Amino acid sequence: MTRHFLASTACPTSSAPYTALVCVALASLGACGTAQAQSSLTIYGIVDQGLARANGGTTPSALLPGRGVAPRVWTMKAGNTSRLGFMGREDMGGGLYSRFQIEHRFAADTGAPSNPSIYWLGRSVVAVGSKQWGEVYAGREYSAAYTVALNADPTYWSYVSQLGSAYTYANYTPVAAPAEASNIRWANAVGYKSPVISGVSMEIAGAFGEGVRSNATSGNLQYKNGPVWVGAAFDRLDSSTHLALVAGGYDFGVVHTKASYSRAKGGVNGDATAYSVSAMVPLSFGRTYLMVGHLKPATQLDSQMIGAGLQYDLSKRTLLYTNLGTAKRDSLTRTTAIDFGVKHTF
């Protein structure tokens, strides 16, 4: 369950000694007194645990992004990475606010952190914003390009059926993992997120290299109005390493369709283009989805994947899932994986 803690805006008027001591203690923490702004703290997270198994196909797991398991072995694996996060917000009046967000990622089956050297792997951000003028943030944050790629995948980069980085991001990895520990986040980032005006929003960000790498930039422009969504984005490390993508979708009610096209240059995995199409069908008890992706690298060793899955909602916060993903790269044999599990959000 998400927990909210609100700072009080007034103290009790009782003359009892205990009440007076409590009021003094609260006042020392900034939670007492009519001049204080309203603040909140939200604790949230995901605990996901499932089982997955892949066959002995030689197409690597990078081309079936959700696989991540040894062949022919049942493995406990999260379909969607477990996490614990904290968000704080202070409304300062006049539409102004400040906020922070920190998020830890871990494996539920062992309790081990997803990355031993970066505790707040998900994000660690502080921001100041206005409902009218938008928000400026600083810290470790997702690339603005990732937001568009994530929304192009009906699984949101989850499970063995996901399109993921290979097919919505053209397998783009600008720097080696030890530098940033992810191809979708930037450390040392400063960015701006606009308000949504008539369905249009934009984000632009830079990430300082601090002598370890080049300064990076990313940005997106999106339009969402009713059933229509369209987005374009880029991520750029330097003139030889960058990514561009476009995506869009339309919700027909009985089916929600999406498509994406991405083009990467340079980086760890080299030049590539990718495209994807998908369909999600809402059901009385959950949803089902089907997706197809194609990756065409400069090596001309193309790969194609198909993913399908089913979600059963037990409640607003708990669901069961099962998925199948299969991919084949030219000159290699087909790799197929299945998973099933339970996910609880709070």
Secondary structure as UniProt FT lines:
FT   STRAND          3..6
FT   HELIX           17..28
FT   TURN            29..30
FT   TURN            34..35
FT   STRAND          38..54
FT   HELIX           61..63
FT   TURN            65..66
FT   STRAND          75..77
FT   STRAND          82..93
FT   TURN            94..95
FT   STRAND          96..106
FT   TURN            108..110
FT   TURN            116..117
FT   STRAND          123..130
FT   TURN            131..133
FT   STRAND          134..142
FT   HELIX           144..151
FT   TURN            154..155
FT   TURN            160..161
FT   HELIX           164..168
FT   TURN            170..171
FT   HELIX           177..180
FT   STRAND          185..193
FT   TURN            198..199
FT   STRAND          200..207
FT   TURN            210..212
FT   STRAND          216..225
FT   TURN            226..227
FT   STRAND          228..238
FT   TURN            239..240
FT   STRAND          241..251
FT   STRAND          256..265
FT   STRAND          272..282
FT   STRAND          286..297
FT   TURN            298..299
FT   STRAND          303..313
FT   STRAND          318..329
FT   TURN            330..331
FT   STRAND          335..345
//
